[in-house]
């Protein structure tokens, strides 16, 4: 891999990490607050931009660049990359059956997230490479790093470490959700009828249980907290 491809891969992984953190945090907040699909998606996208920009801004600030100057460069360098990722990522999740209604402890959510992030990386990599070839994108942040003494920089995170962190996070989430799914399948069918709280499961199951306790019935298809 030549230097420009390596720079493009690193830039794409930084953006991908920010997108993953923002999207999952947005889903957590949206689900906990009972927000609709539209609001939750908007929140996730907004947080994806925030964390994506932050991951690129922090190393510059640690290297001695003023915050305002660093933000200007990062906004110019990362906006198109993050926007590409978010469009592709959300499009993939939208077409995966059941992904929009899956809770954080549902394997469907983590599998769809893995697929969406992988496709988003493939889509954003050529965007970052094209920007770098034109002296834009992360070429700008690279040049700004070069204008400062390397001894003044804080520790940087390599592309390999970012990739490993993303994979570990997704595999961990999938493992927990699969274990929870297996635990629920092994739970006696009479547990909920006896009034015991069920094992943590999908948000559909949690709301159905809560409605039954309240003496209500949940209409089919209305169990998810991510309704549009």
Secondary structure as the mmCIF struct_conf table of DSSP 4:
data_model
#
loop_
_struct_conf.conf_type_id
_struct_conf.id
_struct_conf.beg_label_comp_id
_struct_conf.beg_label_asym_id
_struct_conf.beg_label_seq_id
_struct_conf.end_label_comp_id
_struct_conf.end_label_asym_id
_struct_conf.end_label_seq_id
HELX_RH_AL_P HELX_RH_AL_P1 UNK A 3 UNK A 32
TURN_TY1_P TURN_TY1_P1 UNK A 33 UNK A 34
HELX_RH_AL_P HELX_RH_AL_P2 UNK A 37 UNK A 62
TURN_TY1_P TURN_TY1_P2 UNK A 63 UNK A 64
HELX_RH_AL_P HELX_RH_AL_P3 UNK A 67 UNK A 95
BEND BEND1 UNK A 96 UNK A 96
TURN_TY1_P TURN_TY1_P3 UNK A 97 UNK A 98
BEND BEND2 UNK A 99 UNK A 99
TURN_TY1_P TURN_TY1_P4 UNK A 100 UNK A 101
TURN_TY1_P TURN_TY1_P5 UNK A 104 UNK A 105
HELX_RH_AL_P HELX_RH_AL_P4 UNK A 107 UNK A 133
TURN_TY1_P TURN_TY1_P6 UNK A 134 UNK A 135
TURN_TY1_P TURN_TY1_P7 UNK A 137 UNK A 137
HELX_RH_AL_P HELX_RH_AL_P5 UNK A 138 UNK A 146
TURN_TY1_P TURN_TY1_P8 UNK A 147 UNK A 147
BEND BEND3 UNK A 148 UNK A 148
HELX_RH_3T_P HELX_RH_3T_P1 UNK A 150 UNK A 152
HELX_RH_AL_P HELX_RH_AL_P6 UNK A 159 UNK A 185
TURN_TY1_P TURN_TY1_P9 UNK A 186 UNK A 186
BEND BEND4 UNK A 187 UNK A 187
TURN_TY1_P TURN_TY1_P10 UNK A 189 UNK A 195
HELX_LH_PP_P HELX_LH_PP_P1 UNK A 196 UNK A 199
BEND BEND5 UNK A 200 UNK A 200
HELX_RH_AL_P HELX_RH_AL_P7 UNK A 203 UNK A 213
TURN_TY1_P TURN_TY1_P11 UNK A 214 UNK A 215
HELX_LH_PP_P HELX_LH_PP_P2 UNK A 218 UNK A 219
TURN_TY1_P TURN_TY1_P12 UNK A 220 UNK A 221
TURN_TY1_P TURN_TY1_P13 UNK A 225 UNK A 226
#
